[in-house]
Amino acid sequence: MHVFVSDIHMADNPAGDPVADAELVSFANELGRLSESGPITLVLLGDIIDFLRSPKWDHLWSAQKSAPWSAMAADFANFPRGPAEACVLTVVRDARARYAQFSATLRQLVEAERLKVLYVPGNHDFMLQVSAPLRREVQQFLSLSDDPEKPFPTVYADRTASVYATHGHTFDPVNYHRGPEGCWAFGDAIVLRVVNRFQAAACEALGCGPDTVLGRQLADIDNVEPLSDIPIYVRWLSEQLSVANQQKRILKVWKDVVDELLELPEFRDSTYSGPEIVATRTCLKLSTEIGLAELVLRYRDLLPNFERDYSQYAERIAGTQPYRFVVFGHTHDPELVPLRTMVGGQPAYYVNTGSWRRIVSRARGSVGPFVGARVSGRFLVHDKSAAVPTGRYQLHREWHTV
């Protein structure tokens, strides 16, 4: 059996309400029960550990004015042994401590030869690809079979299971790291210099604690999907405040963090002039200048072509590869969609494994409200047998509205 999961987003801190150790132990125990019928290959399909959502990056910036993109060079050759590598190693070590029981349960299953664990990186855990010490830490944490001395494969494909799996951020220019050109993903800068900083700065400006209702709403900027809706969320939240002075304070904080992001020199040259990045920058800037209703209207003009249907990319892959199931993560939206392509005389499908992180979103085209939910998903591929000669596939989803 194969089990695919993505976007668990294990974190080194509780901000944004990440998945709990107990939830993942329950998942590992489920794998243990399934493995009684035979060994399982667990494919961790990217963004499993969230290296970005940590306050340690702000501390690094304050102390050394350094960030992961400070290592921009061909293939990010400046990253090893630099300040960012040292920082992310502390992030993963603290994440290991937060998820100790999950780690131990996986290890027991691997040592009993009931489980094999493989890691396909995404964008929030991209730094694995440029740091052997980081891969060693994660290999021990999750009992991986991958060789930590070389970058992890970005695709997992199995002809017998008829599955082709990759994280999917390759098709998202805002969140893709272009290694040969030395171009760090602009989405990382949005997380580190806007998302991570906004709650603390806004709470300080408003005089509210992070555990208050407003503090938790401010923290939910960390959970807004899609990423492009973050400016709309901030404008929507500010307009829920009944005190005009509070509105001004929160918008002042927002303008400060956005202006600083847009002035980062590393992301202002021609290598970041693609239409998606330009539109993202424009939307961020507009959100500091105009109100919510007008901002939503402008979004319709600025981003009409950038709400991607990832099944079209799956269709391309299925049309050239002998796999019936093309599996992505990244979008946080669990789906199983039939494709037009036939493989071996059988229909092909696009599968998205969803996310284990809390998601805050709005009805499309609306100005709000934003509502939250948690969806944990996994895609199971049962081995072929005499009774089921073509195998059996199952997308398992658990929805929790919160």
Buried (B, 14 or more C-beta within 10 A) or exposed (E): BBBBBBBBBBBBBEBBBBBBBEBBBEBBEEBBEBBEEEBBBBBBBBBBBBBBBBBBBBEBBEEEEBBBBBBBEEEBEBBBEBBBBEBBBBBBEBBBEBBEEBBEBBBBBBEEEBBBBBBBBBBBBBBBBBBBBBBBBBBBBBBBBBEBEEBBBBEBBBEEBBBBBBBBBBBBBBBBBEBEEBBBBBBBBBBBBBBBBBBBBBBEBBEBEBEEEBBBBBBBBBBBBBBBBBBBBBBBBBBEBEEEEBBEBBBEBBBBBBEEBBEBEBBEEEBBEEEBBEBBBBBBBBBBEEEBEEBBEBBEEBBEEBEBEBBEBBBEBBBEBEBBBBBBBBBBBBBBBEBEBEBEEEEBBBBBBBBBBBBBBBEEEEBBEBEBEBBBBBBBBBBBEEEEEEBEBEBBBEEEEE
